[in-house]
Amino acid sequence: MRSWFGRWLWSVAALGAPAAAAVAATVVIDPNAIYPEGPLWRDGRLLYVEYGGPGIKEWNGGTISVYWRGDHCGASGLIAYHVDHLLVACYDANSLVEVDQQGRTVRTIDRDSAGNPFIGPNDFTADGRGGIYFSASGVYDLDAPVSGTVLYMDPGGRIREVANTIHYSNGLTLSKDGQHLLVAEMLAGRILSFPVSADGTLGNRRVWARLRDLAPATPKEDAYNGPDGLKLGPDGNYYIAQNGSGRVLVVDELKKLVRIVTVPTPYVTNVAFGADGAKTLYITGVFDQWKAPYAGVVYRATP
């Protein structure tokens, strides 16, 4: 590991307050990740996927190993499933893969219950009642027809589309009160909100927030500077991975910026929380998401 790569400052600033209002340390735990995404803290270890790598990797606090291999998957998301299994979103393969506790493939799902294929499954969130929402992003192009969707897998395993015409649906999370699903509409640079029904279906959307209204633009932000991963933190704040600006926006339920977490990788893809809640934040990011081998980093940020 290069010396300058060992530790970075976590710049934390409230909007309108000086950047030095609070500072925390960020440590690199995987300097050789290949387009890391979907971090998940589980059973004392960090699991995360690599879009350009083998599939799922595992960090046990000291060493990194491959947990699951999926050729041609193009993994982009990860979520706990049932008691001790996982679901992987295979973006390139247009499928979901169930993985058991030994890292073995159990099954592959490539269509919803009506027989319709997925286009670019990307990220997940649980509904707290045994069901799972996941995004299928559609085509990643500012000028392409809007084709992103959200699907719902109910506790019995049935899958149906619950929202469509989203301009590249990406990260998603339930709201703090559990009554709304927030969805990152990446290529529109905003977060959408859908009311949630008891059967998992979604009501009419509204714009929850635009990223340009949450935080000022950075001098060198990318044209695709929209929300990627999106999580509700244990502290009740929303953590938005801003892909193209090298930062995570932390926003409260009133949509006010609480702080900004910055990292050296401009394409921040997702976040997760450690066993101690929001006191430990895991961040995945990429230096160049347009050019293979998609060199990236996994960070751990602590107060």
ZAMARKOL-944122 format. One record per residue: x, y, z of N, C-alpha, C, O, CB in turn; residue in three letters. Coordinates in steps of 0.05 Angstrom, whole numbers. Atoms other than C-alpha are relative to their C-alpha. Glycine has a CB too. Example, Ala and Ser with C-alpha at 12.3 -4.5 7.8 and 13.67 -1.06 7.14 Angstrom:
2
18|-24|0|246|-90|156|18|24|0|39|24|13|-20|1|25|ALA
-16|-24|-1|273|-21|143|-15|22|14|-5|44|18|9|9|-29|SER
***
This chain:
303
17|-24|0|0|0|0|18|25|0|36|27|16|-19|0|24|MET
-15|-25|1|28|68|-19|-5|17|24|-27|18|35|-6|15|-26|ARG
3|-14|-25|41|113|40|-22|20|1|-36|23|21|26|13|7|SER
21|-20|1|-6|168|18|-28|-12|0|-48|2|3|4|17|-24|TRP
25|13|3|-60|116|11|-10|-12|26|-32|-23|28|2|-22|-21|PHE
7|14|-25|-60|92|83|-22|12|16|-40|-2|26|24|-1|17|GLY
21|-14|-16|-103|145|117|-8|25|-15|9|39|-27|9|6|29|ARG
10|-25|12|-147|201|92|-18|14|21|-28|1|39|-16|-6|-27|TRP
18|-14|-17|-185|254|127|-29|-2|-10|-34|0|-34|8|30|3|LEU
29|0|6|-260|249|130|-9|28|4|-13|37|27|-16|-21|18|TRP
9|-28|-2|-283|320|115|-29|1|6|-45|-10|-10|7|16|-25|SER
27|0|-9|-347|332|152|-9|29|5|2|42|22|-4|-17|25|VAL
8|-28|-3|-383|398|144|-30|4|-4|-41|-7|-23|16|18|-19|ALA
28|-7|4|-453|424|153|-1|22|-21|17|39|-23|-14|9|26|ALA
3|-20|21|-479|468|96|1|27|13|-15|33|31|-25|-4|-16|LEU
-2|-26|-11|-459|539|111|20|2|24|25|24|33|-26|10|8|GLY
-19|0|-22|-410|518|166|28|-6|-11|30|-17|-33|-8|-21|21|ALA
-27|5|10|-334|515|159|6|-30|-2|-4|-46|14|21|13|18|PRO
-6|28|5|-305|449|133|14|-12|24|13|-37|28|18|-3|-24|ALA
-15|11|-23|-263|442|197|-18|-3|24|-8|-7|46|23|19|7|ALA
18|3|-23|-326|438|240|4|-26|15|1|-27|39|-29|3|-9|ALA
-5|26|-12|-311|365|252|16|-17|-21|12|-15|-45|-26|-15|8|ALA
-16|16|18|-260|316|224|3|-28|12|5|-32|36|29|13|-4|VAL
-4|28|-9|-254|240|227|19|-13|-19|25|-3|-40|-27|-15|1|ALA
-20|14|16|-205|189|200|-13|-21|-18|-32|-34|-10|20|-14|18|ALA
9|20|19|-217|146|139|24|-18|-7|45|-8|-15|-12|13|-26|THR
-21|19|4|-176|83|130|-7|-18|-24|-30|-26|-27|5|-18|25|VAL
4|18|22|-168|42|66|2|-29|9|22|-37|21|20|6|-23|VAL
-1|28|-8|-186|-31|78|4|-18|-25|13|-41|-22|-26|-8|14|ILE
-6|15|25|-182|-54|5|9|20|-21|-8|33|-34|-25|-17|-10|ASP
-10|-19|19|-137|-12|-40|0|-11|-29|6|4|-48|28|8|7|PRO
-1|13|26|-144|-61|-98|-27|-10|-9|-28|-30|-24|20|-23|1|ASN
27|8|8|-219|-67|-106|-5|7|-29|6|27|-39|-21|13|18|ALA
6|-4|28|-246|-72|-177|-29|7|-3|-47|-10|-5|7|-26|-17|ILE
27|-11|0|-307|-28|-180|-17|-11|22|-36|-26|17|-14|-5|-28|TYR
15|11|-23|-332|-44|-110|-28|14|3|-31|37|-4|16|4|26|PRO
28|-9|-4|-406|-36|-94|-12|-16|23|0|-35|33|-17|-4|-26|GLU
17|16|-17|-460|-60|-46|12|-10|26|9|-33|32|-8|-23|-14|GLY
-11|10|-25|-423|-63|21|-22|-8|20|-43|4|21|18|22|13|PRO
20|11|-19|-459|-103|75|16|-10|24|32|-28|21|-17|-22|-13|LEU
-13|11|-24|-436|-113|147|-18|-22|11|-42|-19|15|3|23|22|TRP
16|23|-9|-457|-182|171|18|-19|16|39|-27|6|-13|-14|-24|ARG
-14|20|-17|-434|-228|228|30|7|4|47|-10|1|-3|-28|-13|ASP
-28|-8|-6|-371|-188|244|18|2|-24|43|2|-20|11|-19|19|GLY
-17|-2|24|-347|-181|172|-14|18|-20|-38|22|-19|6|-28|-12|ARG
10|-16|21|-355|-136|113|-1|-16|-26|20|-26|-35|16|26|-3|LEU
3|12|26|-382|-166|49|-5|23|-20|-19|42|-14|-23|-21|-1|LEU
5|-20|21|-381|-126|-16|4|-14|-27|19|-33|-29|18|25|3|TYR
-3|11|27|-387|-140|-90|20|17|-16|26|39|-9|-28|-1|-14|VAL
-17|-14|19|-340|-122|-147|-12|-3|-28|-14|-25|-38|29|-11|1|GLU
11|2|27|-371|-105|-213|20|-11|-20|13|-27|-38|-9|28|-10|TYR
-21|9|18|-305|-118|-249|17|-23|12|37|-31|0|18|22|-8|GLY
-15|20|-14|-281|-172|-201|-14|-27|1|-31|-33|-16|7|8|28|GLY
10|28|-1|-298|-243|-180|-29|-3|8|-42|-22|0|16|-16|19|PRO
28|2|-9|-366|-229|-148|-3|12|27|-7|37|29|-8|-30|1|GLY
1|-11|-27|-368|-222|-72|27|-4|14|38|-26|12|-23|-15|16|ILE
-24|2|-16|-308|-207|-29|-7|3|30|-28|15|36|21|21|-8|LYS
5|-1|-29|-303|-213|47|25|11|14|47|3|9|-6|-28|11|GLU
-21|-11|-17|-262|-172|96|-7|-6|29|-28|2|39|4|32|-4|TRP
6|9|-27|-257|-202|166|13|18|22|14|10|45|9|-28|4|ASN
-13|-18|-18|-222|-143|198|30|-1|-3|44|16|8|-7|-7|28|GLY
-29|3|4|-153|-167|177|8|-8|-28|27|3|-40|11|-19|19|GLY
-7|10|27|-153|-204|111|-25|1|-18|-47|3|-9|10|-29|2|THR
21|-1|21|-193|-203|46|1|-26|-15|22|-36|-23|4|25|-19|ILE
1|25|15|-217|-265|11|-25|1|-19|-42|18|-15|-2|-25|18|SER
23|2|17|-266|-284|-44|-21|-18|13|-15|-40|20|8|-11|-29|VAL
22|15|-13|-333|-306|-16|-17|-16|-21|-26|-38|-16|-18|19|16|TYR
16|13|21|-369|-322|-81|10|9|-27|16|33|-31|-30|7|3|TRP
-8|-7|27|-350|-324|-154|-23|-3|-19|-38|-23|-19|24|-18|-10|ARG
21|1|20|-398|-308|-210|10|11|-26|11|35|-31|-25|16|10|GLY
-10|-8|26|-371|-307|-280|-21|16|-16|-44|8|-17|10|-24|-16|ASP
17|-17|18|-400|-252|-325|-24|12|15|-44|19|2|-10|-17|-23|HIS
22|-11|-16|-444|-228|-268|-1|30|-2|-23|42|-8|3|-8|29|CYS
0|-29|-2|-423|-155|-264|-15|9|25|-34|24|23|-12|12|-25|GLY
15|-4|-25|-444|-153|-191|-1|30|7|19|44|5|13|-16|22|ALA
3|-28|-8|-472|-86|-167|-14|4|26|-13|26|37|-15|14|-22|SER
15|-4|-25|-514|-99|-105|-1|-26|16|4|-48|5|-28|9|-5|GLY
-1|23|-19|-519|-145|-44|-19|6|23|-21|28|32|29|-5|10|LEU
18|-2|-23|-570|-158|10|-3|-27|14|-1|-48|1|-28|11|-9|ILE
5|24|-16|-582|-208|66|-28|-11|-9|-46|4|-14|0|5|30|ALA
25|13|9|-636|-259|46|-6|-24|17|12|-41|21|3|-8|-30|TYR
8|21|-19|-675|-306|91|19|0|24|28|22|32|0|-27|-14|HIS
-15|1|-26|-635|-329|152|29|5|-5|41|23|9|-4|-26|14|VAL
-29|-3|3|-564|-335|126|9|-1|-30|32|-6|-35|14|-23|14|ASP
-7|-1|28|-566|-329|50|3|29|-9|-2|48|7|-21|-14|-17|HIS
-4|-26|12|-550|-270|5|-14|1|-28|-17|-20|-40|30|8|-3|LEU
7|-4|28|-579|-241|-59|19|19|-12|26|40|-1|-30|11|-2|LEU
-18|-17|15|-532|-212|-110|-14|11|-25|-28|-4|-39|26|-16|-8|VAL
10|-11|25|-554|-164|-165|22|-2|-21|43|11|-18|-9|30|4|ALA
-19|3|22|-518|-184|-229|-8|18|-22|-25|11|-39|2|-30|-9|CYS
8|-21|19|-522|-121|-271|4|-9|-29|-13|-6|-45|15|25|6|TYR
-6|8|28|-488|-149|-333|-17|-24|-9|-25|-26|-32|29|-6|-3|ASP
15|24|7|-524|-216|-331|-30|3|2|-45|-16|-4|9|-23|19|ALA
29|-5|-2|-592|-184|-318|-14|-21|17|-35|-32|9|-13|1|-28|ASN
12|21|-17|-606|-231|-261|6|5|30|23|22|36|11|-28|-7|SER
-6|1|-28|-608|-241|-186|10|-28|6|1|-48|-5|-25|7|18|LEU
-11|26|-8|-567|-297|-154|-2|-3|30|6|14|45|29|-3|-9|VAL
1|6|-28|-582|-329|-87|25|-17|7|32|-36|-7|-26|-16|7|GLU
-25|12|-9|-519|-350|-49|-3|-10|28|-14|5|45|24|20|-3|VAL
3|11|-27|-516|-395|12|23|8|18|41|23|10|-2|-30|0|ASP
-20|-9|-20|-474|-388|75|28|-11|-5|47|-2|7|-9|-9|27|GLN
-26|10|9|-417|-428|43|10|13|-25|31|5|-36|-1|-31|-3|GLN
-9|-13|24|-413|-382|-16|-7|-15|-25|7|-12|-46|29|6|1|GLY
8|16|24|-448|-430|-64|-25|11|-12|-43|21|2|-4|-30|8|ARG
24|-9|14|-498|-411|-117|-23|-19|5|-21|-43|0|6|3|-30|THR
23|16|-4|-567|-435|-99|-19|1|-24|-28|-20|-33|-15|10|25|VAL
17|-3|23|-607|-408|-157|5|27|-13|16|45|-1|-30|-3|7|ARG
-1|-24|15|-610|-354|-210|-28|8|-9|-43|-9|-19|19|-2|-24|THR
26|-11|8|-671|-310|-223|4|21|-21|18|41|-16|-16|11|25|ILE
-4|-20|21|-675|-272|-288|-26|11|-12|-26|25|-32|16|-13|-23|ASP
26|-11|8|-749|-256|-295|-18|4|24|-15|-9|44|-13|-19|-21|ARG
20|-3|-21|-806|-231|-254|-21|-21|-2|-20|-38|-20|-13|29|-1|ASP
20|21|-1|-867|-273|-238|-18|0|-24|-33|-19|-29|-16|2|25|SER
16|-1|24|-901|-250|-302|17|-8|-25|7|-8|-47|-11|28|-4|ALA
-17|8|22|-842|-274|-344|15|22|-14|28|17|-34|-16|-14|-20|GLY
-14|-23|12|-813|-205|-358|29|0|10|34|-3|33|-14|26|7|ASN
-28|0|-8|-736|-200|-358|7|26|15|-7|46|12|18|-3|-25|PRO
-11|-24|-14|-697|-151|-314|20|13|-19|34|-1|-35|13|-8|27|PHE
-21|-14|15|-654|-98|-347|18|15|20|10|36|30|-12|20|-21|ILE
-19|-13|-18|-594|-80|-304|-8|0|29|-8|22|41|5|27|-9|GLY
5|-1|-29|-613|-102|-233|23|12|15|46|5|9|-7|-28|10|PRO
-21|-17|-11|-574|-56|-188|3|-1|30|25|-6|40|-4|28|-9|ASN
-3|-2|-29|-589|-49|-114|-26|-9|13|-46|-13|1|7|29|8|ASP
22|12|-16|-635|-73|-58|-6|17|25|10|33|34|7|-29|8|PHE
5|-7|-27|-670|-54|5|-23|-18|10|-40|-26|-5|-9|31|3|THR
21|17|-12|-713|-96|53|-23|18|10|-19|41|17|12|-16|24|ALA
23|-15|-8|-783|-74|71|-7|-4|30|-26|8|40|-24|-7|-16|ASP
5|5|-28|-779|-100|143|-23|-19|5|-29|-25|29|-7|26|13|GLY
22|19|-3|-836|-149|131|6|-26|-16|-13|-42|-21|-27|12|-10|ARG
-7|24|14|-798|-203|94|2|3|-30|9|-15|-45|-19|-22|5|GLY
-2|-6|29|-801|-170|25|25|16|-6|37|27|12|-25|14|-9|GLY
-24|-15|9|-746|-138|-16|-7|16|-25|-19|6|-44|24|-19|-6|ILE
2|-16|24|-748|-80|-65|28|0|-14|48|0|0|-8|29|7|TYR
-25|-3|14|-695|-77|-119|-4|16|-26|-26|16|-38|12|-27|-7|PHE
1|-16|24|-679|-30|-176|10|-16|-24|29|-32|-21|16|26|4|SER
-10|10|25|-670|-50|-248|4|26|-17|-16|38|-26|-19|-21|-15|ALA
-6|-27|8|-635|11|-277|-7|7|-28|-12|30|-35|28|5|5|SER
4|-7|28|-647|5|-351|26|9|-13|47|0|-4|-21|21|-3|GLY
-23|-8|15|-599|39|-399|14|24|13|1|43|20|-8|7|-29|VAL
-16|-22|-12|-543|82|-371|9|20|-21|31|18|-32|25|-12|15|TYR
-6|-19|21|-546|140|-419|-19|24|4|-43|21|7|-4|-12|-29|ASP
16|-24|-5|-569|212|-409|-21|4|-22|-42|16|-17|18|24|2|LEU
17|-5|23|-601|212|-478|-18|-24|-8|-34|-22|-26|17|7|-24|ASP
16|24|6|-632|142|-478|-28|2|11|-33|18|29|14|-26|11|ALA
27|0|-12|-706|129|-466|1|-8|29|17|-25|37|-18|-19|-16|PRO
1|6|-28|-723|127|-393|-12|-28|4|-35|-33|-3|-17|21|16|VAL
8|28|-1|-727|53|-376|4|-13|28|1|-37|31|14|-16|-20|SER
-5|12|-26|-710|44|-302|-26|-7|15|-47|5|11|15|20|17|GLY
24|10|-15|-758|5|-257|8|-6|29|31|-6|36|-11|-24|-14|THR
-4|12|-27|-767|-18|-185|-18|-24|1|-41|-23|-8|-8|21|22|VAL
15|24|-3|-790|-88|-170|-1|-8|29|15|0|46|13|-23|-16|LEU
4|9|-27|-816|-121|-107|-1|-30|1|-17|-42|-13|-25|13|12|TYR
1|29|-5|-801|-192|-84|-14|-4|27|-4|4|48|29|-13|0|MET
15|3|-25|-854|-210|-33|12|-23|17|28|-38|7|-30|-5|-6|ASP
-11|21|-17|-840|-257|26|-2|-29|-11|13|-46|-4|-13|0|27|PRO
3|26|13|-864|-316|-16|17|-4|-25|17|-25|-37|-28|-5|-7|GLY
-18|2|23|-814|-301|-71|-11|10|-27|2|9|-47|8|-28|-4|GLY
12|-11|24|-862|-272|-122|11|28|-6|14|44|12|-31|1|2|ARG
-12|-25|8|-833|-214|-161|-18|15|-20|-28|3|-39|28|-4|-13|ILE
16|-16|18|-871|-157|-194|11|28|-2|23|38|17|-30|0|9|ARG
-8|-28|3|-856|-89|-222|-20|18|15|-44|15|12|1|7|-31|GLU
17|-18|-15|-881|-33|-177|4|29|-7|-11|46|2|5|-4|30|VAL
-4|-27|10|-853|29|-211|17|-2|-25|33|-20|-28|14|18|22|ALA
-15|-1|25|-825|47|-280|5|28|-9|-1|47|6|-15|-16|-22|ASN
-8|-26|12|-802|105|-324|16|17|20|10|40|25|-25|15|-9|THR
-19|-14|-18|-747|123|-275|27|2|-15|36|-17|-27|4|-16|27|ILE
-24|-5|16|-685|154|-306|25|-11|14|39|3|28|4|30|-5|HIS
-22|16|-12|-635|101|-283|-4|-2|30|9|11|46|27|12|-6|TYR
5|5|-28|-663|76|-217|25|-14|12|36|-32|0|-25|-18|4|SER
-25|10|-11|-605|60|-170|-6|-8|30|-22|-25|35|23|20|-2|ASN
4|7|-28|-601|59|-93|-28|6|9|-42|23|-2|20|16|16|GLY
27|-3|-11|-664|54|-52|0|-7|29|15|-24|38|-20|-16|-16|LEU
2|5|-29|-685|54|21|-28|8|9|-40|25|-3|21|15|16|THR
25|-9|-12|-748|58|63|5|25|16|27|29|26|-12|-22|18|LEU
-2|-24|-16|-761|124|97|1|-7|29|-4|-30|37|-23|19|-7|SER
-3|4|-29|-751|133|171|-26|-11|12|-26|-27|31|9|25|14|LYS
26|9|-11|-826|123|184|-10|-25|-13|-31|-36|-5|-20|22|-3|ASP
8|24|13|-829|63|138|-23|2|-19|-32|-18|-30|-6|-21|20|GLY
23|-4|16|-885|93|98|6|7|-29|-12|7|-46|-17|22|12|GLN
-7|-8|27|-847|113|36|26|-15|-9|43|-21|8|4|30|-2|HIS
-24|11|12|-795|82|-11|14|23|-14|3|36|-31|-6|-23|-19|LEU
-17|-20|14|-739|130|-31|17|-14|-20|29|-34|-15|17|16|21|LEU
-14|12|23|-707|115|-98|18|21|-13|9|43|-19|-20|-11|-21|VAL
-19|-18|14|-644|147|-128|-6|-1|-30|-3|-22|-42|29|-8|7|ALA
3|-3|29|-661|171|-198|26|12|-10|28|37|-13|-26|17|-8|GLU
-28|-8|3|-588|175|-217|3|21|-22|16|42|-18|17|-23|-5|MET
-5|-18|23|-590|208|-286|-17|25|0|-14|42|-17|-4|-15|-25|LEU
15|-24|-4|-641|259|-263|11|16|24|2|39|29|-29|-6|5|ALA
-12|-14|-22|-598|278|-203|-18|5|24|-16|26|37|11|26|-9|GLY
19|-5|-22|-653|269|-152|-9|-26|13|-3|-48|4|-25|15|-11|ARG
11|22|-15|-687|225|-101|-30|1|-2|-42|22|2|9|0|30|ILE
29|2|2|-759|202|-113|-11|-13|25|3|-29|39|-8|-16|-25|LEU
13|13|-22|-808|182|-59|-27|-11|-9|-42|2|-23|-5|21|23|SER
25|14|7|-865|131|-67|-13|-9|26|0|-21|43|6|-24|-18|PHE
14|12|-23|-918|116|-14|-2|-31|-3|-6|-41|-25|-28|12|3|PRO
0|29|0|-916|42|5|-26|-11|10|-36|-2|31|24|-11|17|VAL
25|13|-8|-979|-1|9|7|-26|16|30|-35|14|-18|-6|-24|SER
-4|24|-17|-987|-61|55|9|-24|-17|23|-42|-7|-25|-7|15|ALA
-7|23|17|-980|-109|-4|26|5|-16|33|-11|-33|-22|-6|-20|ASP
-26|-6|13|-914|-77|-26|-2|17|-25|19|27|-35|13|-25|-8|GLY
3|-18|23|-943|-37|-84|6|29|8|5|36|31|-28|-3|-13|THR
-7|-28|-5|-924|36|-92|-21|19|-11|-33|13|-32|28|6|-12|LEU
18|-20|10|-966|98|-100|14|20|-18|36|14|-28|-13|15|23|GLY
-10|-20|18|-954|160|-141|26|13|11|28|19|35|-20|22|-5|ASN
-26|-11|-8|-883|188|-139|-2|30|4|-19|44|-6|21|-7|-21|ARG
-6|-28|-2|-859|256|-118|30|3|3|44|-16|10|-16|14|23|ARG
-29|-5|-3|-791|288|-117|6|6|29|-5|25|40|9|24|-18|VAL
-7|-4|-29|-762|281|-47|22|21|2|20|38|20|10|-27|12|TRP
-21|-20|-1|-699|321|-61|16|-1|-26|19|-22|-39|19|-4|24|ALA
-19|-2|22|-653|345|-117|28|4|12|31|20|31|-7|23|-20|ARG
-27|-2|-12|-579|337|-103|11|28|-1|26|36|17|19|-20|-13|LEU
-11|-27|3|-563|406|-129|-11|19|22|1|40|28|-7|12|-27|ARG
12|-17|-21|-609|434|-74|11|-8|28|8|7|47|-30|-2|0|ASP
-10|10|-25|-577|392|-19|28|10|7|34|16|30|0|-30|1|LEU
-28|-8|-4|-504|413|-29|10|14|-24|1|8|-47|18|-25|7|ALA
-11|-14|23|-466|461|-73|17|-19|-18|28|-38|-8|17|24|8|PRO
-15|16|19|-433|432|-135|30|1|6|40|21|17|-5|9|-29|ALA
-29|0|-3|-360|412|-133|13|10|-26|0|8|-47|10|-29|7|THR
-12|-12|24|-311|445|-182|4|-19|-23|2|-11|-46|27|11|8|PRO
-6|18|21|-296|382|-221|-20|-24|-1|-12|-46|-8|28|-11|4|LYS
19|22|-1|-359|341|-214|-6|-10|-28|-5|4|-48|-26|9|14|GLU
5|14|25|-377|291|-268|-28|7|-10|-46|15|5|3|-30|3|ASP
26|-5|11|-435|301|-316|-21|-19|11|-44|-12|13|1|-2|-31|ALA
18|19|-12|-466|238|-287|2|2|30|7|-17|44|7|-29|-10|TYR
-5|-5|-28|-465|269|-219|-25|-4|17|-34|13|32|10|29|3|ASN
24|5|-14|-526|236|-191|3|-18|24|25|-26|31|-20|-12|-18|GLY
-1|18|-23|-544|194|-130|3|-29|-9|-10|-38|-27|-26|3|17|PRO
-5|29|6|-518|122|-131|-12|-15|23|-37|-18|25|31|-6|-3|ASP
11|14|-23|-525|82|-66|-15|19|18|-9|43|20|23|-13|15|GLY
17|-16|-17|-577|107|-16|-7|-18|24|-19|-39|21|-25|10|-14|LEU
6|16|-24|-584|83|56|-11|18|22|-3|41|26|25|-15|10|LYS
8|-12|-25|-622|102|119|18|-10|21|20|-34|26|-30|-6|6|LEU
-19|8|-20|-571|103|174|-13|-6|27|-36|2|32|21|21|4|GLY
10|5|-27|-580|78|246|-5|25|16|-19|24|36|19|-18|14|PRO
4|-26|-14|-577|151|267|-24|15|-10|-29|37|-1|25|17|-3|ASP
24|-13|11|-640|167|227|6|19|-23|-13|32|-33|-13|15|22|GLY
-7|-17|23|-602|206|173|2|-17|-25|6|-42|-24|26|14|5|ASN
-3|14|26|-600|188|99|28|5|-11|38|28|-11|-22|10|-20|TYR
-27|-1|11|-533|173|67|-2|-5|-30|-10|-26|-39|19|-22|14|TYR
2|0|29|-529|189|-7|28|-1|-12|43|18|-9|-16|24|-10|ILE
-25|2|14|-469|165|-47|-2|16|-26|-17|9|-44|8|-30|-7|ALA
2|-18|23|-458|221|-98|21|-8|-20|45|-1|-17|2|30|8|GLN
-17|11|20|-428|188|-159|9|22|-19|-7|33|-34|-13|-23|-15|ASN
-11|-22|17|-382|238|-194|11|23|16|25|40|4|-21|9|-18|GLY
-9|-22|-17|-367|284|-135|19|-9|22|29|7|38|-23|14|12|SER
-18|9|-20|-326|239|-90|-9|5|29|6|12|46|27|12|-3|GLY
10|-7|-27|-371|248|-30|-26|-15|6|-40|-25|-12|-5|29|2|ARG
25|11|-10|-428|221|12|-14|23|14|-3|36|31|4|-24|20|VAL
16|-20|-12|-483|270|30|-16|-12|23|-30|-32|18|-19|14|-20|LEU
15|10|-22|-513|259|99|-22|21|5|-17|44|11|18|-4|26|VAL
23|-18|0|-583|289|102|-21|-10|20|-25|-34|23|-13|1|-28|VAL
19|8|-20|-635|290|157|-28|-3|-12|-31|1|-36|-1|20|23|ASP
26|5|11|-709|274|150|-14|25|-10|-34|24|-24|-18|-13|21|GLU
10|-25|11|-723|348|137|14|8|-25|9|30|-36|2|22|21|LEU
-15|-4|25|-677|343|77|20|23|3|25|38|-16|-19|6|-23|LYS
-21|-19|-5|-625|388|109|27|-15|2|29|-36|14|-5|16|26|LYS
-27|12|1|-551|373|98|12|1|28|14|22|40|18|14|-20|LEU
-12|2|-27|-520|348|163|31|2|-2|44|16|13|-8|-26|13|VAL
-29|0|4|-449|335|137|6|-12|-27|-11|-24|-40|15|-15|23|ARG
-9|12|25|-409|315|77|25|-17|6|43|-8|20|7|22|-21|ILE
-23|18|-3|-361|256|76|14|-2|-27|2|-10|-47|-9|-29|10|VAL
-15|0|25|-307|262|23|21|-21|-1|33|-27|20|12|28|-6|THR
-21|21|4|-261|208|-5|14|6|-27|3|21|-43|-13|-29|0|VAL
-15|-6|25|-208|209|-61|-12|-11|-26|-7|-1|-47|27|-9|3|PRO
12|12|24|-248|165|-108|-24|17|-9|-43|19|6|-9|-30|5|THR
22|-18|9|-294|211|-150|-26|-15|-3|-47|-2|1|7|13|-25|PRO
25|15|5|-345|156|-165|-6|-16|25|1|-40|26|3|-18|-25|TYR
9|14|-25|-374|138|-97|-25|-16|-7|-44|-5|-18|-5|21|23|VAL
21|17|9|-419|79|-106|-20|-8|22|-44|-10|17|12|-25|-11|THR
19|8|-21|-449|59|-38|12|2|27|36|8|30|-9|-29|-6|ASN
-9|-1|-27|-444|58|37|-14|-23|16|-34|-34|8|-7|27|13|VAL
12|18|-20|-458|11|96|10|8|27|28|24|30|8|-30|-7|ALA
-5|-8|-27|-455|15|171|10|-25|16|2|-47|10|-25|11|14|PHE
-12|21|-15|-415|-26|221|-18|-9|24|-40|0|26|27|9|11|GLY
15|11|-23|-436|-63|284|-8|21|20|-27|18|35|16|-22|13|ALA
5|-22|-18|-434|2|323|-17|22|-12|-17|45|-3|26|12|10|ASP
18|-19|12|-484|36|278|14|20|-17|34|14|-31|-17|14|21|GLY
-11|-21|17|-468|102|245|27|9|9|39|27|-4|-19|23|-1|ALA
-27|-8|-8|-403|108|284|21|-11|-19|43|0|-20|5|-11|29|LYS
-18|11|20|-370|66|230|-15|-1|-27|-36|-13|-29|11|-28|8|THR
12|-1|27|-384|79|157|19|-13|-20|42|-5|-21|-7|30|-8|LEU
-15|13|22|-360|35|100|-8|13|-26|-32|16|-32|-4|-31|0|TYR
5|-14|26|-354|69|32|14|-14|-22|38|-21|-19|8|30|2|ILE
-13|12|24|-341|39|-36|1|22|-22|-17|38|-25|-16|-24|-11|THR
-3|-20|20|-314|81|-93|19|-9|-22|34|-28|-19|10|26|12|GLY
-15|7|24|-281|79|-162|15|25|-10|3|47|-9|-18|-12|-22|VAL
-15|-23|11|-227|124|-193|-9|6|-28|-12|30|-35|30|-6|0|PHE
10|-5|28|-251|115|-265|-20|-22|-7|-12|-44|-13|24|1|-20|ASP
21|20|6|-317|80|-277|-4|-5|-30|-21|-21|-37|-26|7|13|GLN
3|3|29|-310|87|-352|21|-17|-13|19|-23|-37|0|28|-13|TRP
-23|14|12|-245|50|-362|8|-24|16|15|-21|40|23|19|-4|LYS
-10|24|-14|-227|-22|-344|30|4|5|44|17|-11|-4|-25|-17|ALA
13|20|-18|-200|-48|-298|-16|11|22|-22|-3|41|21|-18|11|PRO
18|-12|-20|-242|0|-257|12|0|28|0|-11|47|-27|-14|0|TYR
-13|0|-26|-193|11|-200|-17|15|20|-26|37|15|28|13|-3|ALA
16|-12|-21|-229|25|-136|11|-6|28|31|-19|31|-28|-10|-2|GLY
-9|2|-28|-223|27|-60|-25|-5|18|-47|5|12|15|26|8|VAL
20|3|-22|-263|5|1|12|14|24|34|9|33|-7|-30|6|VAL
-9|-17|-23|-258|54|60|-16|-7|25|-39|-17|24|-3|30|-6|TYR
14|1|-25|-275|51|133|4|27|14|26|35|18|10|-23|19|ARG
-1|-26|-13|-292|118|166|-10|-2|28|-31|-14|33|-16|21|-16|ALA
8|1|-28|-295|126|241|5|28|12|21|43|3|17|-21|16|THR
-3|-26|-13|-302|186|288|28|4|11|34|24|23|-20|3|23|PRO
***
